Amino acid sequence: MSTLIDKFFRFKPKEEHKRLGGIQKIYQFDNGYGASVIRHEHSYGFEQGLWELGVLIGSELTYDTEITNDVIGHLTEEEVQKYLMEISEL
């Protein structure tokens, strides 16, 4: 499945899944961190066509990084790219 978001990302998702009427993309970086980027009927911003991002350590969500202590919702493609860059540099 190809989406608009892929045109903006220099990062390629490790995994991509259909979830709850939408999509989830999993990104993993060499530093051990990653991100879950979702847009589905229960994500923050879904009705506006926006994305939600959670920071991962390995495959588990973490709420203890300098980037955020929660998930971040209502994100544009450009904002998701900015957060992916920050996560890749942790």
Beta strands, then each sheet from edge to edge (+ up, - down):
strand 1: 15-19
strand 2: 22-28
strand 3: 33-39
strand 4: 51-57
strand 5: 60-61
strand 6: 72-75
sheet 1: 1+ 2- 3+ 4- 5+
sheet 2: 1+ 2- 3+ 4- 6+
end
